[in-house]
Amino acid sequence: MAFSKENIRYTLNGILFVALFAIAAIQISQIGFIKHLAISPLIIGIILGMFYANTLRNQLPKEWVPGIVFSAKQLLRLAIIFYGFRITFQQIMEVGAAGFTVSVVMLTTTILLGSWAGMKLFRLDRDTSVLTAAGSSICGAAAVLATEPVLRAEPHKSAVAVGTVVLFGTISMFLYPMLYKSGILGMDPESYGIYVGGTVHEVAQVVAAGDAVGGVAADDAVIVKMTRVMMIAPVLIILGVIISMAAKRSGAEAGKVKLVIPWFAVWFVVMSGINSLHIIPEAVVADINEVDTFMLTMAMTALGMETNAGKFKQAGIKPILLALLMFAWLLVGGYFVTKWAVAIF
């Protein structure tokens, strides 16, 4: 047992080791040009972790490994729960029917398209397909991390999915403002904000793409994005039910098939509800979010530490092609869905 009397000291050493890398990732994210590019510490953390995994990992005492696994699994669940303090139900109400509709339509279609295309069109395994689809459709790296325990996926598959989020989310961050300012989109700032919030991958990337236009566009972009983040919980619960049903259909013994309910996703909604009541001082919520960012960075770093470059080579070009397909749908399909929703509502 990782936290038995004999092993707890080694496990804590492993956790501390991951924490030191996470501190470094957060410090690096504050460097001028990196901060300007809105590269989150989560992304830097996985890069540092993967660099370590493929250089000096063999020097790590094997007794410390449970601490790394704890950071990538249990600590991750706790971080997702407290991620709820970034959202209020009032924010979702503020954005109106148009923003909510775009969020629901784009999330649903993207995750279905990604899962289907990954397994049927590109012949990828289930976990890589669903993880990549979750990252594109919900909220980037955080969604990949939240989906991993439901699928019980291998760490390198999550790392591959996060890599696609980094690539196409970064492209979106620069492309969307260029399209808006060129006049090609033909959108007012409010519509642009809904479009960005409903289709761009990471929260940080949404902030960057929204701030490039400013004002109501920036505000609406973040609020619509938060509605997508809120949908992590129902998506994961539905995914857990689907996995259980698939296991039964495959002929698994009844006694061995359990309904996979991601309780951390349920608690995520509970925390959002508590945050919506405004009973906790804003300064305390801000501190909670700082700690939560640190825990998420630790989880991402630990994920990187469990990822060998050989696994990326094994995955090949197909996950990138899958992510490219979803990026095209988000960019083009999302544009027409936003135009339709704004016109209707």
N, C-alpha and C positions, 0 to 999 in steps of 0.2 A: 504493500500500500504506500502511495506517495507520501501520505502524511502520518505514517506510523511513527512511533517513537524512534525507531532506528533510522528512518529515511527522511524525516521532516527537515533536518538541517540541510541535506543535499537538495531537496525539492525547493526550499526557500532560496538556496544559492542560485538555482536555475531561474527562478522567478526574478530575483534581483538582477541577474545577468541580462534577462530580457528587458527589464525596466531601464537599465543603463543605456541600452540601444535605443529604447523609446525616447528617453531624455535627449539623446543625440539627435534623433529624427525631428523632434519638436524644435530644437535649437536651430537645426539646418533650415527648417521651414520658415524661420523668421529672417533669414538672410535676404537682403534687399530684392534682388532679381527673382529669387525663388518665391518670395511672398507676393511679388507683383504678378507672377504667373499663376497664382492661386493654387500652387501644388500643396496638397494637404499633407500633414505629418504621417497620415496613414500610408500614403503612397511611398513616402521616403522610408518609412519603417520597413515595408516589405522589400524595398530595394536593398537596404542595409542588411536585412535578415538573409536575403538570397545571396548577397555577396559573401557574407560570413559562411553560409551553408556550403558554398562551392569553393572555399579557400581554406579556412582554418577549423571547419567543423570537427574534423577528426581529433583536434586537440582538446575538445570539450570532454570533461569527465562524464562517463555514461550515467553516473548517479544523478547528474543534474538534468537529464533529459525529461523526467517527469514534470519538472518545473516549467519547461518549455511547452510541453503538452498541455499542462494546466492552463497556461496563459492563452494558448490557441483554442481551448475548448471551454472550460468552465468560466474563466475570466471574460471570455467573449460574450457568453450568455448574459452575464451581469451588466456588461457594457451596453448591450442592446436594450436591456430593460431600462437603464437610465437615459438612453437616447430619447425616450419619451418626453423628457423634460425640455426638449427643443421645440415641442409642438403644443398648440392649444386647439381645442375644438372651435374656439372663436375665430382663429385664423382661417380655418376651413370655411366657415360661414361667410367671412369677409370677401373671399374671392368670388363668390357667387356661383350660379349654376354653370356658366360657361367654363370657368376654370376647373370645377369639379368634374364636369363631363369630359373635358380634354384629358384630365388625369386618368379617369377610369377607362376611357376608350383606348388611350395610348398604352397604358400599362397592360391591359388585358390582351390587346392585339399583339403587342410586342413579345410578351412572354409566351403566348401561344405560337406565334410565328417562329420565335427562336427555338423553342423546344421541339417543334415539329421539324423545322428545317435542319436543326442540328442532328437529329436522329435519323431522319428519312432522306434528306437531300445530301448531307455531308457525311453521313454514316459515322457520326461521333457517338460516344457512349452517353447514356442518360445523364450522368452527373455533370459532365462537362457542358452538355447542351443546356441543361436547366440552370446551372450556375451562371453561364454566360448570358442567358436570357434574363435572369433575375438582375444581374448587374446593369444591363442595358435598360430594363423596363422600370425598375423601382428607384434605387438610389445608389448605384455604383458599387464601390468596394464594400460599403456597410451592408448592402443587400446580399452580396456574395457571401460575406461572413455569416450573416444571419441564416442563409439558406443551407450552408454546409452541414450544420449538425442535424438538420431535418433529413437530408439525404444520406448522412453518414459518409460523406465524400472524402476522398483522400486529399491531403493538403495541397499537393501539386496541381490538382484540378482547379482548386480555388485560385491558386496563384496564376494559372493560365487565364481564368476568367477575369481576374483583376487586371491583368496585363492588357486585355482588350478594352476594358473601361478606361484605363489610362490613355491608350492610343486614341480612341475615337471621341472620348470625352474632351480631351485636350484640343483636338481638331474642332469640335463643336464650339468650344470656348472662344476661339478666334474667328471661326467662320460665320457664326450667327450675327455678331455685331457688324461684320463687313457686309453681309447681305442686307441688313437693315439700313445701314447708312448709304448703301448704293441705290436704294429705292427699289430693288428687285422684289422685295417681299410685299411692298405696298401695304404695310400695316401701320396702325397708330401705336403709340407706346404701350397702351393697355393690352392690345392684342399680342404685341411682341412679347410682353412679359408672360402672358399665358402660354404662348408658343414655347418660349425658353423653358419655363417651369415644367411644362408637360412633356418635354422631349430630350432635354440635356441630361447626361448621366449623373454626375456627382453634384452634391449640394454646393461645394466650393466652386465648381465650374459654372453652375447656375448663377451664383453670386457674381462671378467675374463677367459673364455674358450679359447679365442684367445691369450691372454697374457701368458697363461700357456705354449704355444709353441713358441710364440714370432715372431719377424721379419715380413716377408711377410704374414704369417698366421694371425697375429693379425690385420694387416692393411686391408687385404682382408675381414676378418670377419666383421669388423666394416662397411666397405663400402657396402658390400652386405646387411647387416642388415639395413643400411640407405635406400636402395632401397625398402625394405619391408615397412619401416616407411612411405616413400613417397606414398605408395599405399593406405594409410588410406583414402585419399581424394576420389579416384575413387570408392573404396569399399563402402564408406558411401553414396556416391551419388547413386550408383546402388541399395544399400539397401533401400534408401529412395523411389526410383521408385518402387521397388518390394512391399514395404509396401503399397504404394498408390494403386497399381494395385490389391493387395490382398483385400484391403478394398472395392474397387469397385466390385470385384467378390463376396464378401460376402453379397452384397445387400445394402450397406450403401447408404444413400441418396446422390445424385450427388453433391448437394450443400455443403455437410459436408465433402466430401473427398478432401483433399488438397495434392498436391505433396510435399513430405517431402524432401526438399533440405537442407542439412547441410552446410549452407554458411560458417560456421567456417572452414570446410574442404577445401572449395574453397580458402579462405583467407590463409590457411595453405600453399597451393601451391604457392600463390602469394608471401608470405614471403620467401619461398624457392627460388623463382625466383629472388627476390631482393638480397638475400644472395649470389646467384650465380654470380651476377654482381660485387661483391666485392667493392661496392661503400661505404660500411659502414666499418669503421676501425675494425680490428680484436679484439681490446681491448673492443670496444663497443659491438660487437657481443657476446663476452665472458660474459660481464655484463648482456646482455639481457638473455642469457642462464641461468645465475645464478638466475635472477629474475623469469624466467620461471619455473625453478626447484622448487623454493619456492611456486609459484602459484599452480603448479601441486601437491605439497605436501599438501598445504592447501585444495585443492579439494579432495584429497584422504583421508585426515583426517576428513573432513566434511562428506564424504561418510561413514566412519567408525562410526561417531557419530550418523548416522541415521540407524545403523544396530544393531538389537537385536539378541542375541544368539539363541533365539527361532526360528528365521527364518532359521538359519543354520541347526538346528535339523529337521525342516520341509523339507528342501531340501534333506536331507539324503545322502546316499552314491553315488547316481546316477551321480551327477556332477563330482565326482572324477573318477568314472569309464569312463565317457565320456572323461575327460581330459587324462586319462591313454591310451585310444584308440588312441587319437590324438598324444600323446607323442610317442607311438609305431610307428605310421605312420611317424612322423617327423624323428625319429631315424633310422628306417629301410628303409622306402620308400625314405626319403631324401638322404640316402647314395647312393642308386641306381640311383636316379635322378641326383645327383651330378656327379657320375661316368659317366653317359650317356652324360651329358651336357659338361663336360670337354673333353670327347673323341670326341664329335661332333665339338666343337668350339675351 
